Amino acid sequence: MNVYDLFIKPYETYSATQILLEFSATVFGILSVYFSIKKNIWVYPTGIVSTLIYVYILFNFGLLGDCMINVYYTVMSVYGWILWGKSSQDHVHVEVSWASKKEWLYGILLFVLSLILVTVVYYFKPYIDNKFSMKGVDLGLDHLDWGNWLDVITTSIFLVGMWFMAKRRIENWIFWIIGDFICIPMMIYKELGITSVQYLVFTFMAIQGYASWKKSYKEKKYI
C-alpha cells in the first residue's frame, strides 16, 4: 500500500462533516497531551472535547472498545479535573510523583476487569449492531478480527493510563506510549488515517511527557 491508499483513498467516501469531526478531535487531542506534558489543568477541557467527538466517530466505525474508553475518558476527565483543581496551588499546574505498590495493584486489577468487560461487550456486538434485536443474530467472538482484539487490549491499557494520570502518577506515560504505538496500525486498518497520524504524534509526545514529568519530580525532590 502507498500513502494514497492509506491516508487519502478511505476519505473519498467520507462526508466533509466526518472529515472535519475527525480533524477537530485530533487537534483537541494533541492539545490535551501538550497540556498534560506541561502539567497544566487545561489537559481536561481540551481532552473532553476530543473524547466526545471520538465517541461518535468510533461508535460509527464499530470500534466499541475504543468508543467505551472515550466515554470513560470523559468521565475520568471530570474526575481528574476536580483532583487536579484541588491539588494545584495556582489552579493551573500540579505536582507529580511515582505510584505506590498499592496503586499498581489497583492498576493491574483495573486492567484485568477492563479486558473482561470489553470482551463481553464484543461478545454482544452482533446484538448491538442489529439494533438490539436477537432476530437472526449469533452471539460470540468469532466475528472479531485482529483490529478488534487490539482494541480490547488498548482499551484496557488506556484505562489504566487515564487513572494514573488523574492521580498525577508518572507511570501514566508508560501506558500511553504502549497504547499509542499499538493504535497506529489499528487505526490505519480501520481506515482512520488522520487518527493514526494522531497516535504517531501521541507516541512521541508521550515519550517527551514521561521524560518531562520524571525530570520535574527529580528537581522537586532535591529542592
BAVEX-928221 format. One line per field, with one value per residue: residue number from 1; x, y, z of N, C-alpha, C in turn. Coordinates in nm, 3 decimals, m for minus. Example, Ala and Ser with C-alpha at 12.3 -4.5 7.8 and 13.67 -1.06 7.14 Angstrom:
% BAVEX-928221
n 1;2
n_east 1.319;1.285
n_north m0.569;m0.225
n_up 0.780;0.708
ca_east 1.230;1.367
ca_north m0.450;m0.106
ca_up 0.780;0.714
c_east 1.320;1.290
c_north m0.330;0.003
c_up 0.780;0.787
This chain:
% BAVEX-928221
n 1;2;3;4;5;6;7;8;9;10;11;12;13;14;15;16;17;18;19;20;21;22;23;24;25;26;27;28;29;30;31;32;33;34;35;36;37;38;39;40;41;42;43;44;45;46;47;48;49;50;51;52;53;54;55;56;57;58;59;60;61;62;63;64;65;66;67;68;69;70;71;72;73;74;75;76;77;78;79;80;81;82;83;84;85;86;87;88;89;90;91;92;93;94;95;96;97;98;99;100;101;102;103;104;105;106;107;108;109;110;111;112;113;114;115;116;117;118;119;120;121;122;123;124;125;126;127;128;129;130;131;132;133;134;135;136;137;138;139;140;141;142;143;144;145;146;147;148;149;150;151;152;153;154;155;156;157;158;159;160;161;162;163;164;165;166;167;168;169;170;171;172;173;174;175;176;177;178;179;180;181;182;183;184;185;186;187;188;189;190;191;192;193;194;195;196;197;198;199;200;201;202;203;204;205;206;207;208;209;210;211;212;213;214;215;216;217;218;219;220;221;222;223
n_east 0.083;0.042;0.097;m0.128;m0.332;m0.348;m0.398;m0.556;m0.739;m0.939;m1.091;m1.238;m1.494;m1.604;m1.801;m1.781;m1.831;m1.773;m1.495;m1.411;m1.489;m1.323;m1.073;m1.091;m1.121;m0.872;m0.698;m0.776;m0.715;m0.436;m0.370;m0.456;m0.275;m0.043;m0.090;m0.098;0.167;0.281;0.182;m0.053;m0.376;m0.554;m0.547;m0.767;m1.028;m0.977;m0.929;m1.177;m1.342;m1.223;m1.257;m1.536;m1.609;m1.481;m1.621;m1.854;m1.749;m1.604;m1.798;m1.958;m1.779;m1.761;m1.575;m1.604;m1.474;m1.279;m1.459;m1.592;m1.377;m1.339;m1.573;m1.529;m1.296;m1.406;m1.562;m1.360;m1.205;m1.348;m1.338;m1.057;m1.008;m1.127;m0.969;m0.710;m0.762;m0.799;m0.549;m0.376;m0.181;m0.176;m0.401;m0.367;m0.127;0.017;0.175;0.377;0.423;0.567;0.387;0.243;0.292;0.046;m0.122;m0.036;m0.129;m0.403;m0.413;m0.344;m0.560;m0.766;m0.695;m0.732;m1.007;m1.108;m1.032;m1.199;m1.455;m1.468;m1.436;m1.671;m1.853;m1.790;m1.867;m2.140;m2.168;m2.280;m2.552;m2.585;m2.516;m2.729;m2.930;m3.012;m3.159;m3.237;m3.301;m3.210;m2.946;m2.623;m2.453;m2.119;m1.757;m1.642;m1.664;m1.479;m1.199;m0.840;m0.801;m1.011;m0.944;m0.705;m0.814;m0.950;m0.735;m0.587;m0.779;m0.793;m0.531;m0.526;m0.722;m0.600;m0.386;m0.519;m0.630;m0.400;m0.303;m0.496;m0.441;m0.202;0.036;0.358;0.393;0.181;0.246;0.386;0.193;0.048;0.238;0.278;0.012;m0.054;0.130;0.049;m0.198;m0.152;m0.116;m0.366;m0.560;m0.504;m0.576;m0.848;m0.918;m0.891;m0.710;m0.620;m0.647;m0.465;m0.223;m0.239;m0.203;0.059;0.190;0.113;0.259;0.529;0.497;0.417;0.647;0.808;0.658;0.684;0.959;0.967;0.796;0.929;1.173;1.082;0.991;1.230;1.369;1.210;1.237;1.499;1.507
n_north m0.120;0.228;0.574;0.716;0.518;0.456;0.695;0.876;0.770;0.626;0.838;0.932;0.849;0.967;1.218;1.579;1.672;1.450;1.426;1.674;1.650;1.440;1.556;1.778;1.649;1.530;1.753;1.874;1.658;1.641;1.889;1.843;1.644;1.795;1.991;1.818;1.727;1.962;1.968;2.102;2.210;2.245;2.026;1.870;2.005;2.040;1.779;1.661;1.765;1.644;1.366;1.334;1.383;1.169;0.956;0.954;0.915;0.667;0.486;0.474;0.351;0.101;0.037;m0.061;m0.096;0.110;0.319;0.296;0.348;0.615;0.724;0.664;0.815;1.071;1.080;1.029;1.249;1.459;1.380;1.380;1.649;1.770;1.661;1.756;2.027;2.061;1.994;2.175;2.457;2.701;2.681;2.590;2.442;2.125;1.907;1.612;1.251;0.920;0.609;0.418;0.086;m0.018;0.129;0.035;m0.228;m0.180;m0.075;m0.299;m0.464;m0.310;m0.323;m0.597;m0.629;m0.459;m0.588;m0.811;m0.690;m0.542;m0.750;m0.892;m0.702;m0.702;m0.960;m0.937;m0.773;m0.834;m0.832;m0.570;m0.432;m0.512;m0.345;m0.391;m0.625;m0.971;m1.119;m1.338;m1.331;m1.437;m1.483;m1.431;m1.459;m1.500;m1.324;m1.129;m0.945;m0.900;m0.633;m0.567;m0.720;m0.600;m0.359;m0.426;m0.479;m0.232;m0.063;m0.147;m0.089;0.191;0.263;0.218;0.393;0.641;0.650;0.656;0.902;1.082;1.055;1.178;1.041;0.944;0.713;0.696;0.775;0.564;0.376;0.522;0.545;0.276;0.201;0.400;0.344;0.090;0.156;0.287;0.115;m0.009;0.190;0.265;0.033;0.040;0.240;0.504;0.731;0.994;0.983;0.781;0.908;1.094;0.929;0.852;1.093;1.127;0.919;1.005;1.241;1.137;1.005;1.227;1.348;1.165;1.188;1.457;1.476;1.303;1.434;1.669;1.571;1.482;1.724;1.858;1.689;1.722;1.979
n_up 0.000;m0.074;0.025;m0.059;m0.070;0.200;0.347;0.201;0.009;0.166;0.263;0.055;0.045;0.261;0.426;0.424;0.676;0.842;0.803;0.900;1.167;1.258;1.219;1.391;1.639;1.653;1.666;1.912;2.075;2.056;2.165;2.424;2.515;2.502;2.700;2.914;2.930;3.016;3.265;3.306;3.390;3.183;3.028;3.066;2.988;2.710;2.639;2.692;2.490;2.266;2.324;2.335;2.072;1.951;2.061;1.914;1.652;1.670;1.752;1.525;1.355;1.455;1.651;1.935;2.181;2.189;2.170;2.413;2.583;2.537;2.633;2.897;2.930;2.920;3.152;3.344;3.294;3.399;3.667;3.703;3.650;3.869;4.078;4.005;4.020;4.294;4.386;4.282;4.335;4.205;4.061;3.806;3.742;3.847;4.094;4.053;4.100;4.171;4.141;4.410;4.553;4.618;4.452;4.206;4.220;4.216;3.961;3.802;3.859;3.752;3.484;3.422;3.478;3.287;3.048;3.062;3.066;2.820;2.638;2.683;2.592;2.319;2.264;2.263;2.045;1.781;1.846;1.931;1.694;1.542;1.606;1.870;1.865;1.874;1.658;1.412;1.494;1.593;1.879;2.007;1.971;1.731;1.523;1.554;1.438;1.399;1.448;1.619;1.846;1.917;1.987;2.220;2.390;2.387;2.492;2.759;2.840;2.810;2.993;3.241;3.216;3.204;3.458;3.623;3.536;3.628;3.895;3.900;3.852;3.748;3.598;3.424;3.168;3.056;2.993;2.806;2.600;2.516;2.443;2.249;2.048;1.963;1.859;1.619;1.376;1.400;1.362;1.101;0.971;1.021;0.856;0.940;0.884;0.956;1.232;1.290;1.237;1.438;1.663;1.620;1.658;1.922;2.043;2.034;2.181;2.424;2.508;2.544;2.745;2.957;3.012;3.084;3.314;3.486;3.516;3.635;3.881;3.998;4.025;4.209;4.425;4.510;4.595
ca_east 0.000;0.113;0.039;m0.262;m0.424;m0.360;m0.443;m0.641;m0.846;m1.053;m1.171;m1.315;m1.635;m1.646;m1.858;m1.697;m1.856;m1.697;m1.353;m1.392;m1.500;m1.202;m0.962;m1.110;m1.091;m0.727;m0.636;m0.801;m0.643;m0.295;m0.363;m0.472;m0.148;0.053;m0.115;m0.062;0.313;0.310;0.112;m0.149;m0.511;m0.627;m0.547;m0.900;m1.131;m0.945;m0.945;m1.320;m1.392;m1.172;m1.315;m1.678;m1.616;m1.440;m1.729;m1.942;m1.677;m1.567;m1.921;m1.998;m1.684;m1.767;m1.469;m1.678;m1.380;m1.227;m1.572;m1.611;m1.267;m1.358;m1.677;m1.458;m1.209;m1.486;m1.595;m1.236;m1.155;m1.418;m1.279;m0.920;m1.017;m1.155;m0.850;m0.603;m0.800;m0.776;m0.406;m0.299;m0.171;m0.207;m0.522;m0.331;m0.025;0.016;0.298;0.361;0.503;0.556;0.277;0.276;0.264;m0.099;m0.182;m0.004;m0.222;m0.531;m0.398;m0.349;m0.699;m0.843;m0.661;m0.796;m1.152;m1.136;m1.023;m1.320;m1.571;m1.469;m1.458;m1.815;m1.922;m1.771;m1.947;m2.276;m2.162;m2.380;m2.681;m2.584;m2.519;m2.862;m3.024;m3.056;m3.257;m3.174;m3.351;m3.107;m2.814;m2.545;m2.358;m1.990;m1.637;m1.588;m1.669;m1.372;m1.074;m0.725;m0.819;m1.099;m0.870;m0.614;m0.898;m0.975;m0.611;m0.554;m0.878;m0.750;m0.407;m0.559;m0.797;m0.503;m0.312;m0.604;m0.644;m0.273;m0.289;m0.582;m0.370;m0.078;0.147;0.448;0.378;0.073;0.304;0.427;0.074;0.015;0.337;0.247;m0.118;m0.049;0.208;m0.035;m0.312;m0.114;m0.162;m0.507;m0.640;m0.484;m0.658;m0.988;m0.932;m0.893;m0.573;m0.589;m0.633;m0.340;m0.117;m0.250;m0.141;0.203;0.231;0.094;0.367;0.646;0.463;0.413;0.787;0.850;0.588;0.747;1.088;0.940;0.742;1.036;1.267;1.016;0.989;1.367;1.403;1.136;1.290;1.628;1.500
ca_north 0.000;0.355;0.679;0.748;0.413;0.454;0.818;0.961;0.693;0.597;0.958;0.966;0.816;1.040;1.350;1.688;1.679;1.341;1.461;1.787;1.600;1.365;1.653;1.858;1.562;1.512;1.878;1.887;1.552;1.680;1.998;1.783;1.582;1.904;2.047;1.716;1.734;2.085;1.954;2.213;2.159;2.254;1.893;1.810;2.059;2.010;1.635;1.629;1.795;1.540;1.234;1.333;1.369;1.033;0.864;0.949;0.858;0.527;0.406;0.454;0.263;m0.030;0.016;m0.042;m0.082;0.247;0.407;0.289;0.414;0.759;0.758;0.660;0.933;1.189;1.074;1.043;1.385;1.539;1.337;1.432;1.796;1.804;1.628;1.849;2.158;2.062;1.975;2.283;2.579;2.817;2.643;2.558;2.338;2.030;1.832;1.471;1.155;0.782;0.534;0.326;m0.055;m0.036;0.186;m0.058;m0.340;m0.130;m0.061;m0.433;m0.509;m0.233;m0.375;m0.728;m0.608;m0.396;m0.692;m0.893;m0.610;m0.510;m0.876;m0.919;m0.609;m0.752;m1.082;m0.894;m0.677;m0.862;m0.789;m0.423;m0.391;m0.544;m0.252;m0.453;m0.729;m1.101;m1.185;m1.374;m1.295;m1.538;m1.420;m1.498;m1.380;m1.542;m1.212;m1.033;m0.953;m0.863;m0.494;m0.566;m0.772;m0.492;m0.258;m0.475;m0.463;m0.091;m0.005;m0.178;m0.014;0.333;0.280;0.229;0.518;0.755;0.650;0.704;1.044;1.154;1.051;1.253;0.948;0.948;0.589;0.704;0.793;0.432;0.316;0.598;0.511;0.142;0.203;0.484;0.274;m0.018;0.213;0.338;0.024;m0.041;0.296;0.255;m0.082;0.082;0.349;0.633;0.777;1.113;0.939;0.704;1.009;1.150;0.837;0.859;1.215;1.098;0.834;1.090;1.334;1.061;0.985;1.357;1.369;1.081;1.250;1.586;1.454;1.241;1.542;1.759;1.507;1.483;1.860;1.888;1.603;1.772;2.119
ca_up 0.000;m0.073;0.111;m0.109;m0.027;0.346;0.412;0.120;m0.054;0.255;0.288;m0.064;0.073;0.381;0.406;0.475;0.821;0.905;0.798;0.991;1.303;1.293;1.226;1.513;1.753;1.654;1.712;2.055;2.142;2.063;2.262;2.556;2.551;2.522;2.833;3.012;2.944;3.092;3.395;3.303;3.408;3.057;2.969;3.078;2.898;2.570;2.624;2.691;2.355;2.177;2.352;2.299;1.925;1.917;2.098;1.797;1.538;1.692;1.755;1.386;1.289;1.516;1.750;2.060;2.292;2.188;2.198;2.557;2.652;2.526;2.731;3.025;2.931;2.951;3.295;3.419;3.276;3.500;3.794;3.707;3.655;4.009;4.157;3.971;4.071;4.438;4.414;4.221;4.416;4.121;3.987;3.668;3.737;3.959;4.120;4.017;4.178;4.128;4.201;4.518;4.523;4.627;4.330;4.097;4.233;4.165;3.817;3.744;3.873;3.655;3.352;3.407;3.471;3.157;2.947;3.071;3.030;2.677;2.567;2.695;2.502;2.183;2.254;2.230;1.934;1.677;1.900;1.929;1.553;1.488;1.672;1.994;1.834;1.865;1.538;1.316;1.549;1.664;1.970;2.014;1.943;1.602;1.428;1.584;1.362;1.481;1.490;1.736;1.961;1.958;2.052;2.356;2.466;2.405;2.582;2.895;2.864;2.826;3.117;3.350;3.194;3.241;3.604;3.678;3.506;3.722;4.023;3.877;3.865;3.632;3.520;3.325;3.035;3.006;2.932;2.684;2.497;2.465;2.378;2.129;1.946;1.911;1.788;1.486;1.270;1.415;1.301;0.956;0.931;1.029;0.759;1.009;0.861;1.036;1.370;1.301;1.246;1.573;1.758;1.597;1.729;2.064;2.089;2.058;2.288;2.550;2.547;2.597;2.871;3.060;3.047;3.149;3.448;3.564;3.547;3.729;4.011;4.050;4.062;4.331;4.531;4.559;4.639
c_east 0.087;0.042;m0.103;m0.365;m0.450;m0.430;m0.538;m0.762;m0.963;m1.146;m1.253;m1.463;m1.689;m1.711;m1.762;m1.711;m1.776;m1.548;m1.323;m1.397;m1.373;m1.082;m0.970;m1.076;m0.941;m0.656;m0.653;m0.730;m0.496;m0.276;m0.370;m0.342;m0.042;0.035;m0.081;0.088;0.352;0.249;0.012;m0.290;m0.597;m0.624;m0.688;m1.008;m1.104;m0.964;m1.091;m1.379;m1.351;m1.243;m1.463;m1.696;m1.583;m1.543;m1.821;m1.874;m1.654;m1.688;m1.966;m1.905;m1.678;m1.657;m1.528;m1.586;m1.327;m1.337;m1.596;m1.501;m1.282;m1.473;m1.613;m1.365;m1.286;m1.520;m1.470;m1.176;m1.220;m1.359;m1.137;m0.915;m1.037;m1.032;m0.736;m0.633;m0.774;m0.628;m0.319;m0.300;m0.206;m0.329;m0.493;m0.237;m0.029;0.154;0.272;0.452;0.487;0.442;0.327;0.245;0.115;m0.168;m0.154;m0.097;m0.360;m0.527;m0.408;m0.492;m0.787;m0.819;m0.734;m0.948;m1.192;m1.132;m1.151;m1.441;m1.579;m1.491;m1.606;m1.893;m1.909;m1.849;m2.089;m2.281;m2.263;m2.521;m2.694;m2.595;m2.655;m2.971;m3.092;m3.172;m3.184;m3.217;m3.238;m2.965;m2.750;m2.440;m2.227;m1.877;m1.575;m1.580;m1.555;m1.253;m0.961;m0.734;m0.906;m1.027;m0.768;m0.691;m0.926;m0.852;m0.579;m0.653;m0.836;m0.624;m0.439;m0.640;m0.703;m0.424;m0.390;m0.620;m0.517;m0.255;m0.373;m0.517;m0.237;0.045;0.228;0.428;0.270;0.128;0.348;0.311;0.033;0.109;0.303;0.117;m0.119;0.021;0.125;m0.147;m0.279;m0.159;m0.310;m0.595;m0.623;m0.572;m0.806;m1.017;m0.957;m0.750;m0.531;m0.564;m0.505;m0.220;m0.118;m0.181;0.010;0.260;0.222;0.210;0.491;0.620;0.462;0.555;0.842;0.786;0.648;0.878;1.067;0.891;0.848;1.138;1.209;1.015;1.126;1.406;1.334;1.197;1.417;1.628;1.507
c_north 0.125;0.454;0.713;0.647;0.417;0.578;0.905;0.886;0.665;0.717;1.001;0.941;0.889;1.172;1.455;1.699;1.572;1.373;1.574;1.742;1.527;1.458;1.734;1.776;1.542;1.635;1.894;1.778;1.585;1.793;1.943;1.719;1.687;1.964;1.948;1.716;1.852;2.081;2.067;2.157;2.167;2.123;1.835;1.872;2.031;1.861;1.593;1.654;1.684;1.407;1.227;1.318;1.226;0.928;0.844;0.878;0.708;0.435;0.374;0.361;0.125;m0.063;0.039;m0.025;0.058;0.348;0.412;0.362;0.565;0.809;0.764;0.780;1.057;1.195;1.096;1.182;1.480;1.509;1.393;1.583;1.841;1.779;1.726;1.989;2.171;2.058;2.088;2.408;2.704;2.793;2.610;2.437;2.251;1.967;1.685;1.383;1.015;0.712;0.442;0.182;m0.082;0.016;0.097;m0.179;m0.302;m0.120;m0.195;m0.487;m0.439;m0.286;m0.507;m0.713;m0.548;m0.499;m0.776;m0.816;m0.584;m0.636;m0.914;m0.829;m0.657;m0.882;m1.048;m0.795;m0.708;m0.817;m0.638;m0.372;m0.415;m0.462;m0.317;m0.550;m0.862;m1.178;m1.210;m1.346;m1.414;m1.468;m1.499;m1.402;m1.413;m1.426;m1.113;m1.055;m0.903;m0.718;m0.482;m0.615;m0.670;m0.383;m0.297;m0.449;m0.316;m0.020;m0.026;m0.101;0.132;0.360;0.301;0.359;0.640;0.765;0.702;0.854;1.129;1.161;1.126;1.165;0.942;0.827;0.598;0.712;0.660;0.366;0.389;0.560;0.376;0.143;0.283;0.413;0.162;0.038;0.262;0.243;m0.009;0.063;0.300;0.144;m0.043;0.203;0.484;0.689;0.895;1.073;0.859;0.798;1.072;1.059;0.830;0.980;1.193;1.016;0.915;1.188;1.264;1.034;1.114;1.384;1.290;1.143;1.378;1.568;1.394;1.345;1.637;1.702;1.508;1.622;1.899;1.814;1.659;1.921;2.127
c_up 0.000;0.016;0.069;m0.059;0.123;0.402;0.330;0.065;0.039;0.274;0.167;m0.044;0.195;0.342;0.464;0.627;0.895;0.911;0.897;1.137;1.346;1.307;1.356;1.637;1.767;1.710;1.863;2.135;2.160;2.163;2.404;2.604;2.580;2.662;2.943;3.037;3.033;3.232;3.415;3.305;3.283;2.980;2.967;2.990;2.751;2.543;2.615;2.553;2.259;2.199;2.315;2.148;1.886;1.959;1.978;1.680;1.555;1.699;1.613;1.311;1.354;1.614;1.889;2.180;2.301;2.215;2.348;2.633;2.645;2.612;2.869;3.039;2.976;3.098;3.380;3.406;3.376;3.638;3.809;3.718;3.799;4.096;4.131;4.024;4.220;4.473;4.361;4.308;4.335;4.033;3.841;3.663;3.862;3.976;4.091;4.102;4.118;4.201;4.311;4.475;4.525;4.503;4.209;4.101;4.182;4.013;3.746;3.747;3.770;3.513;3.326;3.393;3.338;3.045;2.943;3.021;2.880;2.593;2.570;2.600;2.358;2.160;2.209;2.113;1.823;1.719;1.896;1.786;1.489;1.556;1.793;1.973;1.817;1.739;1.438;1.363;1.621;1.750;1.972;1.982;1.808;1.502;1.449;1.492;1.452;1.529;1.613;1.861;2.011;2.031;2.196;2.444;2.493;2.497;2.727;2.933;2.893;2.953;3.235;3.338;3.237;3.392;3.671;3.652;3.601;3.860;4.018;3.898;3.735;3.541;3.413;3.183;2.974;2.933;2.804;2.570;2.433;2.385;2.248;2.015;1.881;1.824;1.647;1.375;1.277;1.346;1.149;0.900;0.927;0.939;0.827;1.003;0.946;1.181;1.390;1.312;1.384;1.674;1.740;1.671;1.879;2.121;2.125;2.173;2.422;2.601;2.608;2.732;2.985;3.108;3.125;3.293;3.540;3.607;3.650;3.870;4.076;4.100;4.192;4.449;4.592;4.594;4.791
